[in-house]
Amino acid sequence: MIVIPAIDIRQGNSVMLKQGKIDAETVHSTDPVFMAKLWKAKGAKRIHVVDLDGAFNALNSNKEIIKQICDSVDIPVEVGGGIRNMDRLKEVFDLGASYAILGTVAVYNPEIVRKAIDKYGSDKIIVAIDAKDGKVAIGGWKDVTPVDMFELIDKLKDAGVKTILYTDISRDGMLSGPDFDGLKKISKTGMKVIASGGIKTVDDIVKIKELEKDGVFATIVGSALYTDDFKLEEAIRRVE
C-alpha cells in the first residue's frame, strides 16, 4: 500500500478544500515546492498534485510550480487538474510528471482518454472518478452529472484504462472517514484503485489496505496530514 501525500495548488499556494468548495479553503503553505520536499523527506514514495486553478477555471498559471515540484523530488509525481486535451496532457508530462490524471474529459470527451492511452500507455494515465451519491462530478467537482460511476468505469475499461482514482467528494477534506462501501464495490471492477477522501486516522489507511488484494494499491492523504491528525511516517510504517 502506497501512502501518497496530496498537494493541491490554487493561486500559487498549497491549500485544502472541504468537499471541493473554494469558499471552504484553508491555505496550509505558500510554498508547495517546500511541501513536496518535506513529504519526500518524511518517506513519501509518490506525490499527488492537483492544479485547482486548472480544474476550476482551465487556467494554466501553476505550471512553473508543478515543474519545480517534479524537479525537486526524485520520486514519481502524479498531476491532475484541467487536463482536457492532448496539448495540455503533453505539457504535464513535459513538466516532469510521471502520471497524468484525467477527470472531466473522461465524461464529456472520452476519445481523449483513448488517445492518451494510445500515446503514453495505460500505466501513465489515471482517470479520476469523483462521485457524490454514486454520480460523477466534473469541472473541479462543481457539477454533478447524471452519469453513474460504475457505468463510467465500464466505459473506461473498454477504452483501455487500468487505474482509477476514486473520491467520494462528500467526504473530501471532512476527516469523516473513507467511503469503505464504495471502495469495496469499486475494488471488484478489476481496476487498479487509488483511494481518496475522508481519511482521518492511520487505522483508516490500515482498513483500506485490507482491499489491497482486490486492487486498491494506494491511498491519497491530504487534510489529516496538514492538520497533524497523524504523521506520514507512522502511516507508512503501518502499511508497508
Secondary structure by P-SEA (a helix, b strand, c coil): cbbbbbbbbccccccccccccccccccccccaaaaaaaaaaacccbbbbbcccccccccccaaaaaaaaaaacccbbbbbcccccaaaaaaaaaacccbbbbcccccccaaaaaaaaaccccccbbbbbcccccccccccccccccccaaaaaaaaaaacccbbbbbcccccccccccaaaaaaaaaacccbbbbbcccccaaaaaaaaccccccccccccccccccccccaaaaaaacc
